[in-house]
Each structure stands twice: as structure tokens, then as C-alpha cells.
């Protein structure tokens, strides 16, 4: 059934992603009662609010493509970088609203990239989510001590990541529990 004929890319989303399982739908970070989405409402929401931009940094093109497709279907603009050095440069030039950083990358790792982002007044305020295969308690602790909004380990659930991103961007995200080892 084509529920959203005026937004064909949304039809590719599962009902779980479209409605998040509650009586409201979320369309590009705007909550409206389910079934009330009309072209006029969507157009109004898009005109009132600029699209959020997310910088994805990973040396694995498959991860970048997976994230880019999911984020663009949720209405985000996406910029990508293949290493920490590119991430620092693009964060300064592209002014993203959020940075997703892998840790183990060539040229500059995620730890160093995070430190470099904190040094610049132009990028110090950016929320960062680490998305890494490094899952040791010491790594998670180090990430949280570096001030990241969240530390997600690979493999990850795209739906969970999308939810975290949405809440980090709208300022309502709170980690539900302390990182392991705290």
C-alpha cells in the first residue's frame, strides 16, 4: 500500500521506521498524528526548518553507504569522509549539525579527530557519535570522557542509531545508563 504518494522515498521505509510504533508519525523530525500527513503539512514543515546535515566518517565504504541511504531517507543531508583528517576538514567547511566518527581509520583515527574538533571554536560545539568495532570497556570510557554524545559499537541496529541521532539533534537525548565500567 502506498501510504505516502507525495514522498515516494518514504514508502521504502518499514512501518517501524515510518511511525516509530506510536500514534504519531515522524517526518523529518516533525511529529504529526498518524494519518494526517498531507503534502501541505510536509511542505510547511520543510519550509519552516532547514534540513540537518550529518557528517559520516568511516574508512569502510559499505558503512558510509548504509548510513547515507538511511539518513537521507529520514530527511537528513549527508556529507562523508574516509578518515579523521578529512572529517576535521569537512566539519570546518561543511558546518554539519552532527558528526559520526569511526575510531580505527587511516591518516587520522577517530580519537585524534575528536580532539582536533574540540580545538577549533568552529567545531568544538558539534555533537559527536562514535560508531566503532572497538567494544572494550576502556574504549567506551575513553569515548565518553572525550565528551561524545554516544558510543555505538558495530555491528549496530540502524533503527536504534536513527533514534539516537534524532534525539541528539533535538536536544532530548540522555544516555539511559552509564558506560560499562563506571
Residue pairs with C-beta under 8 A, 6 or more apart in sequence:
2 11
3 10
3 11
3 18
4 10
4 11
4 18
4 37
6 38
6 39
6 42
7 27
7 37
7 42
9 72
9 73
10 18
10 27
10 73
12 73
13 73
16 159
17 73
17 74
17 159
17 162
18 25
19 25
19 26
19 34
20 26
20 163
23 33
23 34
24 31
24 32
24 33
24 34
25 31
25 32
25 33
25 34
25 36
25 37
26 166
27 37
27 42
27 45
27 75
28 42
28 45
28 46
28 49
28 51
28 74
28 75
29 49
29 52
29 75
29 166
29 169
29 170
30 45
30 49
32 41
51 75
51 76
51 77
52 75
52 76
52 77
52 97
52 98
52 169
53 76
53 77
53 78
53 79
53 94
53 95
53 96
53 97
53 98
54 71
54 76
54 77
54 78
54 79
54 96
54 97
54 98
54 99
54 100
54 165
55 78
55 79
55 80
55 81
55 87
55 90
55 91
55 94
55 96
55 98
55 99
55 100
56 63
56 64
56 67
56 68
56 71
56 78
56 79
56 80
56 81
56 100
57 80
57 81
57 82
57 83
57 84
57 86
57 87
57 99
57 100
57 101
57 102
57 105
57 110
57 113
58 64
58 67
58 80
58 82
58 100
58 102
58 105
58 131
59 82
59 83
59 102
59 104
59 105
59 106
60 102
61 82
63 102
63 131
63 154
64 80
64 82
66 158
67 78
67 100
67 158
67 161
68 78
68 80
70 158
70 161
70 162
71 78
71 162
71 165
72 78
74 162
74 166
76 165
79 90
79 94
79 96
81 87
81 89
81 90
82 105
82 106
83 105
83 106
83 107
83 108
84 101
84 105
84 107
84 108
84 109
84 110
84 112
84 113
84 116
85 107
85 108
85 113
86 107
87 99
87 101
87 108
87 113
87 117
88 108
88 113
88 116
88 117
88 123
90 96
91 99
91 117
91 122
91 123
91 126
92 120
92 122
92 123
95 122
96 126
97 126
97 127
97 169
98 126
98 127
98 128
98 129
98 149
98 165
98 168
98 169
99 117
99 126
99 127
99 128
99 129
100 128
100 129
100 131
100 165
101 110
101 113
101 114
101 128
101 129
101 130
101 131
102 110
102 130
102 131
102 132
103 109
103 110
103 111
103 130
103 132
103 133
103 134
103 139
103 143
104 110
104 132
104 133
104 134
105 113
108 116
110 130
110 132
111 142
111 146
114 128
114 130
114 146
114 147
114 148
115 146
117 123
117 124
117 126
117 128
118 124
118 146
118 147
127 148
127 149
127 168
127 169
128 147
128 148
128 149
129 148
129 149
129 150
129 151
129 152
129 161
129 164
129 165
129 168
130 143
130 148
130 150
130 151
130 152
131 152
131 154
131 156
131 161
132 139
132 151
132 152
132 153
132 154
133 153
133 154
134 153
135 153
137 179
137 180
137 181
138 181
139 151
140 151
140 153
140 179
140 180
140 181
141 179
141 180
141 181
141 182
143 151
143 179
144 151
144 179
144 182
149 164
149 168
149 173
150 164
150 168
150 173
150 175
151 179
152 160
152 161
152 164
164 173
167 173
